[in-house]
Amino acid sequence: MAAILKSPLAGRIVTLCVEPQSTVAAGDAVLIVESMKMEIPVEAERGGKIVKFLVEAGEEVTEGQPLAELQ
C-alpha cells in the first residue's frame, strides 16, 4: 500500500534528497522544504521505496500538499 508524504508547512522545495525508486528507511530525509529562512527536512514515515516525486526543486508548496509517493 502506498503512502503519500505531505508538506508540513507552506514553503519552497529546496532539494530532493533521494532519487525516485530509491529505498529509504523510516526517518530518512526525502526532501527539504524552506520556509521563513529555515530548512525543514521531510522524512519518510516508514521504510520503503520512493515511487515518484509529485513536486520539483524550486516549486512553491502549501501546507498538506502531497510531495512524494512511498511504497
Secondary structure, DSSP 4 states (H G I P E B T S, - for coil): --EEEE-SSSEEEEEE-S-TT-EE-TT-EEEEEEETTEEEEEEPSSSEEEEEESS-TT-EE-TT-EEEEE-
